[in-house]
Amino acid sequence: MMRQTSSAFRHISFVILYLYSVQIPAKSESGFSAILSTEIVNPTQNVSFCHASTIAYRDGNLVAAWLAGSKEAANDVGVWVAIFSGNHWADPVRVAGDRSRDGGALTTINPVLFSPQKGPMMLFYSRGKLPADWHPLRMTSLDGGRTWSKPVALGLGVSGPAKNKPVELSNGIVISGSSTENDGWKVHFELSNDGGNSWEVVAPAVGPRPVQAIQPAILDHGHGRLQALVRTKSGFIFSTRSSDWGKTWSALSPISIPNPNSGLDALTLSDGRDLVVTNPLPYVEGGWDRHRLSIFVSVDHQTYRNVLDLENTVNQEFSYPAIIQSPDGMIHVTYTWKKTHIKHVVLDPKRLRMSHRAVQVTTGH
């Protein structure tokens, strides 16, 4: 979350929105609207800062969480949760991140929801002043996100998911994309064989030169073959791969999707395609451009095509997306909307088609 702008390569308004399930005319490559509905998750939440959403599915409902407070990194920033039940989002409830007892400048960092096949829903987040002081915590819910346990610390040396959801593999292993920021930006992974209660730390191989990278998003290509896409300071998304269920990883290498030092998320759909939601903008040192938020699709785990823009308005911010696929096959994306609200978009994956004439970009693998 910290704004660091050095590079290895060159290269608020408060608005109350009353729109629920609004049809919009955005079109995919097929010519049909892939966006079924859009809405603001927290339309009446009167806060100056809102960011870093996460979304999960549980017991027939959607659950979203995010950060909100007076400003980014302030000690009043906490985690808020809302549930989509029926046809609307319930009022948000603050569930974590009370002010520090001694008045110290603690803040709350990047909540991440995880809904395992068995066991309670989990909410991960960190508390601390600086990256070196971040303390990763976990809460659980037995009733689909309505009430939560007291937070407990993760194990020694475990960071928890940095931004994006853990992924539960077909063999039962849960893998979390993690990273640290206190000694440069470094990516690692955490594996759990007990549903997310305890974790083993593994790291990608070291490449010919270090890459400043954080916040992996994990793609499951089946049979133990995984890929992780990461945010970098190098002007592009980078990738690492595993062929042994996440136990070992290749060195990070770039793919040809621009990255302006902004969080992203990715998902392997039930039909085998990979979806990436990101800000495909050039990195500019000292800049902070996140005005465009787009969906990319890959059919071969190697090449990517921009098929849809979710947002594209200059001088605004649309960032930190989270993406899941619900059991009915629909895609759900949440993201920061102008730093004051969280937006929820529902997509029909059958309408996200790539043109036969599309020129695909190849990865750096």
N, C-alpha and C positions, 0 to 999 in steps of 0.2 A: 504493500500500500504506500510505502514511502516514496516520495517523488525524487528519483535520482535521475539525472539527465546527462551524465557523461556517456560517451559512445566509443565503441571500438571501430565502428564504421560510420562514414558521413552519410552518408546517404541520408437575481436569481429570482429567478423570479418564482414567487409562490402562486400557483394557479390551482383552484379547486376544480376538478374535472368530474362531470356527472355522466361520463361515457362508460357504459357497461356493454361488452360484447358488440362493439361497433364494427360494422362491415366496412372495409376500406378497399380501394381499387388497385392496390399494388398487384403486379402480375409477375409470375415466374416465367421461365423460358418457354413453357408450354402455351402461354397466353391466358391461362386460367389463374385466378387469384389463389395463391397458396396460403394466404393469411385469412383464417376463418374469423378471428376476432382479436381485438385489442382492448385493453382496459388498464386503468391505474389501480394497483393493488391497495394503495393507501391514500385515497383522494382527499380525506379530511385531516390527515396527520400534519399539523402545523409545526414543522421543524425547519431549521435553516439548512440542515445538511442531511442527506439521505444517500446511501451508497451500498455497494457490495452485497447484492442479493444472492440468494440460493433457493432452490426449489426442489421438492420431493413429492412423491405420491405415497399415500398410506390410507388403507381402509376405505377406499372409494373417494377420497378427497385429496386435493392438492394442498400442500403446506409450503409457505414461503417465509423466509427470514431475511433480515437486512440490518444494516447499521443506521442509526439516526441519532442526532444530537444538535448541538449549537454550531459546530464546525468540525472538519476532519481532524482527528487525533485529539480532540478535546476530552477532558476527563468526565464529561457527562454523556459521552457517546455510549449507547447500549445496543443490545440485540432485541429486535422486535419481531414478532411472529404473527402471521395471519393465516387463516384456513379458508379455502374455497370449498364451500359445501352447498349443494343445490345449484344456484345460479349466480352467486355473488361472493365476494371476499368479505369475510367478517372484519370487524374493527380490529386493528392491530393491538397487540399486548406486549409490553416490555417484559422480557423473560431473563435477561442477563445484563451484567455490566454496571452494577451500582457504583456510585462514587467511592473512591478509596476512603477508608476510615480516617486516615491521617491527613487527608486533603492533598495527597500527592497527585502528580499529574499522570495518573494511569489513564489508559484509553483501551478501547475494545477493538479487536482486529478480526476481520474477515470470517464471519460465521459460515459454516458449511453443514448442510443437512445431509444425512445418510439414512436410507430406509432399507435395512437388510431384509432378506427373505424370511428370516427367523429372528426373533428377539425384538427389543424395543427400537423405536426410532432414535437416532442420535443427532445431537447438535454439537459441533466442534467450534471453538473460537479461541482466541488468545487475549491475554490482558498484559499490559505493560506500557512503559514510557518510550523506550527505544527498542529496536530489534534484539539487542543483546539481553533485554529484560523481559521479552515476551514469554509468558507462561501459558502453554497450551492446556486447555480444559475441555471436558466433555460432560454434557448433560444427556439424560435419556427421558423418553416419554413413552408411557404404556397406553396412552389414549389418543394416538394420532396427532400429537402436537398441541393438545389442549392444556395439559399441565406438564411440568418438567421437574426432574430431580434437581438436587443441589449439584453444582459443578464439582467435578473431581479432576485432579491433575493427571495428565498422561504420564507414562513411564519415563524414567531417566533417559535422556537422549532422544526422545520421541518428540517430533514437532507437530504432528497432526496434519491434516490436509491444509495446504497453503491457501487455496481459494476454491478449488473444484471438488466435486463429489468423489468419494471413493467408488470403486467399481468391484462388484462381486462376480468372480469368475465361475465358470461351469464346474470347476473342481472344488468350489467352496472357499477358495482363497479370496480375501478382500485386499485390494491394493489401493493405496492412497498416494496421490501425487503431492509431494512435500518439497519445501525449500527453506533456506535460511538466508538472512540478509545482514547479519551482524559482522561477517568477515568476507565481504564481497557477496555477490548473488550466486548461490549454489543450489542445484537441484538434487534431490534424492527421492527415494520411494520407501514406503513403509508397508509391510505385508503383515496380514493377520490371518491366523488359522483358527481363530475362535470367534469369528463374527464381528471383530472390531474391538474386542476388549483388551488385547495385548498386541504389540507390534514388534516386528523385526525391521531394522533399517538397512537398506541397500542403496547403492549409488550407481549412476551411469559411468561407463568407461571414460577415461580422460582423453580428450582429443589433442591434436597437435598444438592448439593454443586454447587458453581458457575462454569460456563463454559466460558472460554475465546473464544468467537465466533464472527464472523463478516460476512458480505456479503451474505445474504440469496439469494437462488435461489428458485423460487416458482413453484410448480407443482399443476395444477388444475385437481382434480379428479372428478369434476362435482357435481352439486347440493349443492354447498357451502362447499364441502369437499376439503381442501387444505393441502399441505405438503410443508415445506421449508427445504432445505438442506443447511448447513452452513459450512464455513471454520472454523477450530479450531486450537488450540495449543495442543490438546489432543491426536494426533496421528490418529484420525479417523474423517470422516465426521459425524456431528451430525444432528438430525432431530427434527422438531417440527410440530405439526398438528393442524388444525382447522376444526371444523364441522359447523361453523356458519358464513361463508363468510369472515373469517379473523378477526372477532371481538374479539375473545379470542383464545389463543393458549396453547398447552400443554408445559410442561417443556422439555427442550432439552435433547435428549438421543442419544447414538451413534448408527450408523449403521456400518456394517462390510466392509466398503470401506476405506482403509487407506487414510490419508490426511497429507502431510508433511508441513502443514501451507502454503497452496497454494490456490489461487482462483479457483472456479469451476463454472459451469453453468448447468442448467437442464431444461427439457422441457417435457410436456405431449403432445404426438403426437395426431393427429386427430383420430388414431385408438385406442387410450386409453393407449398405452404403455408409460412408462416413460423412457427418455434418460438422462443420466448423463455424462458429459464430465469433466474429472478431471485428476490430477496427482496421480495415485494410488501407492504412494511410502511411506515408513515409515518415521516418523518424527525423526529427529536426532537433538538434541540440538546444536545450533551453526552451523548447516548445512543449505544448501539451494539447495536441489536436486529437480529439476523439469525436468528431462531428458526424462521422459516417459509421454505421453498424450494419454488417452484411453477413449473409449466409453463403458458405462455400460447400460444395458437394464433391465427393470423390467416389467413384465406382470401383476403383482398383487399388485403393490404399496407397496410390503413388502420385496421382495427378488431381488437381483441384480446379474447380470452376465456380466463379461468383455467379450464383443464380438469382439472388434476391437481396435488395437493400431493405432492411427494416427501418432505418432512419438515415437521413442525409440532409442536414440543415447546418449551414456554416455558423460558426461562433456559438454553437451549443455543444453540450456533452451528452453522449449516449454510450455507456461503457459498462464494463464488468459484467458481461452476460453470464447466465447459467442456463443450461439446457438439459431436458429429460424427455423421454418418450413414455407416455402413460399406457396402460394395458389396452386401451382402445386404439392404439396406434398413433394417436395424435402427438405432435411435438409441442412442448411448452418451453417458452423462452422468457426469462425475466432479466431485466437490466436496469441500470441507473438511468433515469430520465431527468436530465438537466440538474442533477445533484439534489433535487428537491423531492422526487418521487421514485417509486419503483413501478415499471411498466411490465405487463404480462401480455404476451402474444401467443396465439394458438395457430399452428401451421398444420396443413394436411401434407404429409410427406409424398403422397401419390402425385401431387401437383408440383413438386419440386423436380422438374425434369431439365436435363441439360440438352441444349441444342446440338444437333449432329454437326453443325458448322462451327461449334465452339472451339476455339484454340485453347487447349489445356496447357497449364504450366507444369513442368516437371519438378520433382523434388531434387534436393541436393544429395540424395543417397547414391 
